[in-house]
Amino acid sequence: MIPASPVTTRPARPAPADRLATDLAELRRALAPVAFPAPRDDLLAVLIGRRAPLQLLSRVGMLGPDHLYLSVDEVCADVLRRARPAARR
């Protein structure tokens, strides 16, 4: 008799809203040492240096390249604003 192989299940993917909330919390932690004001490219450099997840790099990479962010709150607000239309699809 051949033994049955164990059933493996993949962990459930978080809902988009949960993923966004998690990303924003991770972004706040990762950008804590940033001296604001800072442009997008400086934020990306910090995230790369801290080995942030690709998802965070992607979210920050979508921000305006010429905008000077005054705080982590402003960064998160812009990430949230840009993510909302995609979440509704």
C-alpha positions in Angstrom: 0.0 0.0 0.0 1.3 3.4 -0.9 1.2 5.9 1.9 -0.9 9.0 1.2 1.1 12.1 0.8 0.3 14.8 3.3 -1.9 17.6 2.1 -0.2 20.9 2.1 -2.1 24.1 1.9 -0.8 27.5 1.1 -1.4 30.2 3.7 -4.3 32.4 2.8 -3.3 35.5 1.0 -4.4 38.6 3.0 -7.2 40.6 1.6 -6.0 43.7 -0.3 -7.1 46.1 2.5 -5.2 43.9 5.0 -2.1 43.8 2.8 -2.2 47.6 2.4 -2.5 48.1 6.2 0.4 45.8 6.8 2.5 47.5 4.1 1.8 51.0 5.6 2.8 49.8 9.1 6.0 48.2 7.6 6.6 51.4 5.7 6.4 53.5 8.9 8.9 51.3 10.6 11.3 51.2 7.7 11.2 55.0 7.2 11.5 55.9 10.8 15.2 57.0 10.5 14.6 59.2 7.5 15.4 62.9 7.9 12.4 64.7 6.3 11.8 66.5 4.0 12.9 63.8 1.5 12.2 63.1 -2.2 11.0 59.7 -3.4 14.5 58.6 -4.5 15.9 59.2 -1.0 13.1 57.1 0.4 13.8 54.3 -2.0 17.5 54.4 -1.1 16.6 54.0 2.6 14.3 51.1 1.8 16.9 49.4 -0.3 19.5 49.9 2.4 17.2 48.4 5.0 16.4 45.4 2.7 12.7 46.3 2.7 10.3 43.9 0.9 9.8 44.4 -2.8 6.1 45.3 -2.1 7.3 48.4 -0.2 9.7 49.4 -2.9 7.0 49.0 -5.5 4.6 51.2 -3.5 7.1 54.0 -2.9 8.3 53.7 -6.5 4.9 54.7 -7.6 5.1 58.0 -5.8 5.7 61.3 -7.5 9.4 61.6 -8.4 9.5 65.4 -8.0 7.5 65.7 -4.8 9.3 66.5 -1.5 7.7 64.6 1.3 7.6 66.4 4.6 6.9 63.4 6.8 6.3 59.7 6.9 2.6 60.5 7.4 2.6 62.3 4.1 4.3 59.3 2.4 1.8 56.9 3.8 -1.1 59.2 2.8 0.2 59.3 -0.8 0.7 55.5 -0.9 -2.8 55.0 0.4 -4.3 57.5 -2.1 -2.6 55.7 -5.0 -3.5 52.3 -3.8 -7.2 52.9 -3.3 -8.2 53.0 -7.0 -6.4 49.7 -7.6 -8.2 48.1 -4.6 -11.6 48.9 -6.0 -11.0 47.0 -9.3 
